[in-house]
Amino acid sequence: MNLRFDKVIRAVGFGFRKVYSLVLDDDGLYLIRTGGVGALKHFARNADGQIVARTPTDRGVKEIEQNEARLNALPLPELLAADRECYRVRLEAIEEVIVEDGPPPQMAIKLTGSNHFLKFPYATPAEVQTLQRALDQWSYQK
C-alpha cells in the first residue's frame, strides 16, 4: 500500500514545528521535511479539493513545492540521506496510533523509543483514518 500526505505539521520540539510529507510504503513510513510551517497560510483547497498556493511567489511556498516535487523525482532513501531532519519509521516499531478528528485532524504515532505528533491541516478526518488503519495493521501484529 502506498499513501502520501503533503503539508503535514510535525512538532519537533518545544514550540518548534516543521512541514513534512509522509509517504507510507512497504519499507516504512517516511517523514520528509519540506519546509517551514509559516508558509502553510498561503495554501488553500480549491473547489476541486486540490491544495493550491494562494501566493505562489512566496519564498516558503516555493520551498515546500520544490521539496514536494523532489519526492516524485528522487528515491526516498536518497531524500533521507540529504536531510538529517528526514526519518524512516520502521513499521515493526509502531506500538500505537491515535487519531483525533480535529480540526485539523491530528495523529500521535507511538514507537519503540520515540513518538511523532502530527497535524494534517489539509487532509480530511477520513483520509487520516485511512492512514491510521494502514499503520494499525503493524501495531497489532505484535
HELIX and SHEET records of a PDB file:
HELIX    1   1 VAL A   37  HIS A   42  5                                   6    
HELIX    2   2 ARG A   59  ALA A   73  1                                  15    
HELIX    3   3 LEU A   76  ALA A   82  1                                   7    
HELIX    4   4 LEU A   91  ALA A   93  5                                   3    
HELIX    5   5 PRO A  125  SER A  139  1                                  15    
SHEET    1   A 7 TYR A  87  VAL A  89  0                                        
SHEET    2   A 7 GLY A  28  GLY A  36 -1                                        
SHEET    3   A 7 PHE A  16  ASP A  25 -1                                        
SHEET    4   A 7 LEU A   3  GLY A  13 -1                                        
SHEET    5   A 7 SER A 114  LYS A 119 -1                                        
SHEET    6   A 7 GLN A 106  LEU A 111 -1                                        
SHEET    7   A 7 ILE A  94  GLU A 100 -1                                        
SHEET    1   B 2 PHE A  43  ARG A  45  0                                        
SHEET    2   B 2 ILE A  51  ALA A  53 -1                                        
END                                                                             
